[in-house]
Amino acid sequence: MMRVFNKNQSISDFLESLSTQNFSVGFVPTMGALHNGHLSLIKQAIDENDHVIVSIYINPTQFDDKHDLDKYPYNLEEDIKILKTIKNDKLSLFTPSNFEIYGKNISKENFNFEGLDQHMEGKFRPGHFAGVATVVKKLLEVVRPNKAYFGEKDYQQLLIVNKLAELLKFPISIIGCPISRDENGLALSSRNSRLSTDDRLHSSVIYKNLLLAKDQLFTTEIANIKASVQEFFLNDPKMELEYFEIVEADNLESTSKINKNTKYRALIAVHISNVRLIDNIALN
């Protein structure tokens, strides 16, 4: 039976009771509105650890737009039903309140991510990664897992969390997990629940453009690939392109020429019907 905790001390005491020399704890932090992408992370964590903690907490400090926070989907009862379908005694749920995470002062900490937070999401969502890093730090301090699992859909966030663990010298492995997609290629996201059926189908063009960039990497100038994507969305009446970048996968630096010994990634953010969607793909 899945246990549910909402206090820092109660989950710390529970994990302490389980702790033995070789006992491993996996951690999957989420903001709820669970979907198959989350479930794939959770199942991987269960396969690789003795016990798994899933957290559901909508972190206010990572939203630069209060309206976006207010509209974020939340249904804890439904999320608990979804988690119970896993039917595994190795799984527990942590649903802290704002007070448990932040006390009386809901504020962000500052971190030096050596420029990782200045590109793309950091550029268009000021303060976002400071909020992400703040809550991840606080959750890791409570759960103290051996491994924490993050989806590659938020690729920039994954690099930021890796850097955070390095900065804080946490004895933890940050595990990046593959993107889960709908049949039409749309990356699974909690925000997808705000899309109409037509918008969800139409949004498949995001992934199609990423695949096209992947196909063209070694045959077309980077500037021409980017111009082609920008022109596509400029002519799409339903979608607005926020950014499309081709970057070095390790440091997110933009590139104009391809080095065959370097890994690259394409990242994109698009708006459709007041819903913001992000996606990315490994290019080589």
N, C-alpha and C positions, 0 to 999 in steps of 0.2 A: 504493500500500500504506500502510495506517495505521501511523504510528509510535507507540510506547508509551514513555513516560518515567516514571521514578519518583524522579528526583533534581532538586532545584531548579536546580542548576548546569547539568545536561544540557539541560533544557528552555530555560533562559535562553540557553545557547550556541546551541541550534538556532534559536531565534527571532532571535537576533542575526545569524545567518548568512543569514536570509531578509530581513532589514530593508533596505528602500530608502526613498527619500523619501516615496513615496505608498503604501507597502505597509501594508495594514490587517489587524489581528488581531482576531478575534472570540473570545469566551470564554463557555463554558456550564458553570458549576459545578454538579455534581450530587453526590448521596450514593449513586449507583448504583441498583440495582434498576430499570433503565431501562425505560420504557414509551413509548407513542406520544406522550405529552405532551412528554417529553424530546426525542424525535426531531423533533417539530415545531419546537422551539427550535433544535436543531442545524441543521436544514435552512434555517431562516430566516437563521441566522448564516452558513452557507455561501453563501447567495445574496448576502449583503451585505458579505462580507469576502474578502480574498485567502487567508487561512488561518484555521482554527478550532481552538482548543484546548478539549477537553472534559475536565473533571476529575472523577474519582470518588474521594471521600474522605468517610468517615463521621466527622464532627467531634464529638469527645466533649464539648466544652465547651458545646454548645447543648442538651444533654439534661439537664433538671432531674431526670429519673427514670432511674436506672441500669438498671432493668428494661426501660425503653423502648429504651435504647441496646443492651442485650443482645439484644433481640428484633428489632432493625431488620434487614430482609432484606439479605443480602449474598451475591453470587455473581459475582465478577469475570470468570470465564471466560464465563459466560452474557452478561454485559454487553458483553464484547469481541466475541462473536459477533453481537450485535445491532448494534453500531457498524459492524462489517464489512459489514453488509447495505447500508449507505449507499454503499459503493464510490466514495469520493471521495478523491483525493490531497491535497485541501486540509484534511484532518482528521487531528489528532493527539490522543492520549490522555495525560493526566497522572494518575498514581496514586501520590501521595506517601504516605509513612509518617507516623505521629505525630511521629517525630523530625525529619523534614524540615520539617514545619509548625511544631512547637513547640519543638524542641530537647529539653532535659532537663526543662523546666518547662511542663507542660500547664496553662495558666491563661488566664483571660479578661482583656481590657483593658476599661477603662471609657470610655464615650462619652456625650456630652450630646446626646440626640436630641430635646430640647425637647418632651418629653411623648409623642412618637410611640410609645415603647416601654412606656408605662404602661397602655395599654388592652388589652383582649381577650387576645391571646396573651401579652403581657407580664404581665398581671395573673394569669393562670392558670398560666404557666410562668416563674416568677421566674428571672432571669438568662439566659433563652433568647436574647434579642436581643444581649446582650453577647457571648455565644458565637458567634452568627451573624456579627456585625460583626467580631469578632476574626479568624475564619477567612477571611472575604471579604477583609478588608484584607491578610492575609498572602498569599492567592492572587493578588490583584491586583498586589501588589508583585513577585511572581515572574513572572507572565505579562505584565503591563503591556499589556493589550489596548486597542484603540481603542473597542470596544463589548463590553458584557457583557449576557447575556440571562437574564432571570428570568421565571418564569411568574406570571401574575396570580392563580393559585390561592392562593399565599402573598402576598396583597395587602399586608398590613401589613409583611411582610418586604421587599417591593418598595419601599415608601416609606422604610423604614429604610435600605436599601442606597443609595437615591438620596441621602438625607441624609448617609450615610457618605462618599460620593464628594464631596459638597459640602464637608463638614468637612475632609477630607484634601486638598482641592484637586487631586484626581486628574483628569488630562485624559482623561476617559472618558465615554462615553454609556451610561447604564443603560437598557436596552430592556425594557419590559414586554410580554409575549407572552400572547395569549388563552388561556383555560382550555380544555384538551382534555377531552372527556367521553365516557363509555360511551354506547351507544345509549339506555340508560334515564336518562341525564342525570347519573349519578354522576361527579364530577370525578376524572380519572385521578390516581392517587397510588401511590407505592411501597408504602404501607401497605395498599392494596387487596388485595395478594397474601396478606394474613393473613385475609381475609374468606372465609367459606364462600360457595358459590353462592347460597344462600338469603339470607344477610346482604347480599351484593352487590346482589341484586335489591331487597331491602327498603330499602336505603339510597337508592334513587331518591327517596324522600320528602323528602330534604334539599333537593334541587334544586327539587322541586315547591313546597315552602314558600317558597323564594327567589323563584320565578316569581310566586307568589301575592302576595308582598310588593311586587314590582315592579308588578303590575297594580293594586294598591290604593293606591299611593303618593299619588296626588292625590285620592282619594275617601274615604279612611279616616284617622282620627286615628292618629298614630304609636304612641301608647300602646295603641291597640286592635289594630294590626297585631302588635305585640310580644306582647301578651297572647294573641292567637290562636295564634301560633307556639308560645308556651310551653305553652298548653293542649294543643295537638296532641301535643307530645312527652311531656307529662305522662301522656297517655292511651295512649302507644305502649309496649307491654310490652317491646319489644326494645331501645329506644333511650333514652339519657339526654342531655338537652340541657345543655351546659356554658354556652354563651352564645349569644344572638342579639341583634345590635345593628344599628341604622340610624345611620350616621355620615356626616359630611361627607367626601367622597372625598379631599380634599387634606390634611386634618389629623386625621382619625379622631375628631373631636369628636362626641359624641352630640348628637342633635337631637330636639326635641319638635314643631317646626313646620317646614314645608317652604317654602323660598324658591325660586321657579322659576329663579332665576339661579345657583343653587348645585348642584353635582354631589353626588349621594349614592350610598352603597354599603351593601348589607346583608351582614353577615358572620356566620358561624355555626360553632360547633364542637359535635360530637355524638359520644357514645361508643356503640359497638355491639360486643358480644362482646369487650370489652377492647381494642378498636381505636378510636383517636381519629381522627375525620375532620373536616376543615375545608373550607369552601367560601365563596364570596361571589358577588355579582352587582352590576353597575352598574344602578342603579335609574332613572336618567334621563340 
